[in-house]
Structures are given as C-alpha cells and as structure tokens.
C-alpha cells in the first residue's frame, strides 16, 4: 500500500458510498432519536451493522442558541458555531486542570451547543481546546510514532526540550503533499519550572484550518495536541516532567463514540436550490457538538464517575483504541 493510501485509511473518514457498502442496517433517525439527548444516546448503542442517516430537515447547527452572553445567531453556519457557541471555562486559580474540568462537567448540558473547553491566563490570549482536537491530536501522535514505523513510513516527530520550553516538528495529515509543522511551547508546567498550568503558550501557524476565524483567542488543533503529547511523553522520568497538563486524554468510551460519528453516520441535506437530498459526512463542528452532548448524557447517567468513563489520566493502552487497524 502506498504512503498516500495508508494516510487516507488512517486519517480520512470513509466516503458515504463506502459506509453504505460496509454497514448493512440503514436507519433513518426520527422523532425522539433526534432530540439533543436522544441522538447521542441512539448513536452510542449502535450495533456493528448500523448506519444512521440524519434527515435533511434536521439541522445539527441551529439558527440561534442561548449562551452566557445572551442569544446568539448561528444561522446554521459552521464558522459561527466555532465563534459563538458555548465553552466550558476552567478556573485558573485551580492547581489541577483535570480535576477542575471534572468539577465543571455538571455544566455540560444536552441542550447546550459547546465548542471547546477553555482558560484565560492574565497576559496570554484565551486558549480553546475542542474535544475533536484531543481525539485527532492523540490519534496523530500514535499513528506517526507507533503505526508508521511498522508500515515503513519514514515520517517521525522531532522534539527538542529546553526546560520550560519545547520545540516540536511533526508531519501533517496531508494526502497530496506531506508537510511538516513546527510547534513551540512556552511556560510549560514542569517539576523544575514552577509555572502554573494555565501559563502554557503554544505557537503554531496552521495553514489547513481557519482557526483565526473561530474566536478572539487561540484554538488548539490536532497538531498542537499531538506535539504536546510528544513533549509530555519525552519528559517522563526526568526532572522536566510535565506535572499539570491542561490537555485531556480521551478514554475508550469517548473514542468509541467518535469512531461511530466518523464511520456510522451520514447527514442528508438539501443543496442550495434543490429539493433532492444528498449525502455527506459530518462536519467537524457537528462532530464537536455531538461529542459534548454525548458527554452530557454520560454525566447525567454516571454522575461523578463520568470523567473516568470519558477520559483517562494515563497514557497506558490509549494507542490501542485510538489508532485504527490498517490492512497492508
């Protein structure tokens, strides 16, 4: 298998035609299955044969939402979702960002439309972290470091550590041309630096996505999360160990639900000027809001245990459920 085909099989969602060939039980969702809590719950209990179709009249991105700043018009627009949808804001006075996130999970509600969790340090732009970024970023790291060497692909991640700073070079997911990105981290919270976790400052200019359009601060993408994973794992058992990471590690339950969104869901829609529905995969914004709605459903069922079900504090075994199996 050529490098480009391997990359496609790892990073690209299957086409709608491939999905229909792979999954034999085609289900058009309706009624209570399309409510804010019902949709993630129905997708979560799917079988290996199910393929779900979301009807064209059901828009996942609504026309208007309620946020802590009042009513916001989204006009069913993906870019407006990334700019105006809700955030789960971490308290920078908390010493442990993961414990702080755990305490904030009670504010993740199924009727909300959430784009990221976030924090703001005094003299650093606000940082936003979407759940899609922590999933795709960890997946990118393990694909490059664990899977690529087995498949004979030469791309690798390069890490240079300088105390509370680090510079990382890593390959992109591009299918046509393999690019390399440089990500720099300042103010890392390590055993030796004494920096608080919220002072971390990533520097990364991504050509692939319009993150500058998304908010007044900085959106961490999959490149940033993959690079941070490389830094964190390269410093284990050293005096520069990362002691407080603000980037969550997805657990098996969250990764499994995301796999179903990517592989077992098709959105039907009406092209402009047409009444004949067409098919497409979920957009990244739709994935994001459904991951948060699923998290709210799990929290409603599990309460304090929901964090342990959705996330993990250890890298042990993570690659087993994040990196897909690839046939050579």
Number of C-alpha atoms within 10 A of each C-alpha: 10 9 14 14 12 18 21 14 14 18 17 15 17 17 15 17 10 11 21 17 9 16 16 12 13 15 12 14 16 14 8 11 16 18 15 21 20 18 19 24 18 16 22 17 11 14 12 12 12 20 23 24 18 22 18 17 10 15 15 21 19 15 13 14 19 15 15 9 8 7 11 16 15 19 14 14 13 17 16 18 27 22 16 21 24 21 21 18 17 21 17 17 11 14 13 17 22 21 12 17 20 16 13 15 18 14 13 21 19 21 13 19 26 26 28 23 19 22 21 17 17 9 7 14 14 17 22 24 24 24 26 23 24 23 21 20 23 28 23 26 26 19 21 22 14 13 19 17 13 11 15 9 14 10 15 17 17 14 19 14 15 12 17 20 20 19 19 21 18 23 18 19 21 15 15 8 9 14 11 15 18 18 22 19 21 16 19 31 24 23 16 15 16 12 16 21 22 28 19 19 19 23 14 17 13 16 8 9 10 10 19 13 14 20 18 13 17 21 24 22 21 24 28 28 26 26 28 27 21 22 24 17 12 16 14 12 9 11 12 21 21 23 17 18 21 19 19 21 23 26 22 20 17 21 21 16 23 24 16 19 24 20 22 27 22 23 22 21 19 14 12 7 6 9 10 11 13 13 18 14 20 19 12 14 21 19 19 23 26 25 23 24 25 28 25 25 21 21 21 16 11 13 13 14 12 19 22 15 17 21 18 16 13 11 13 8 10 18 17 11 16 23 20 15 11 12 8 8
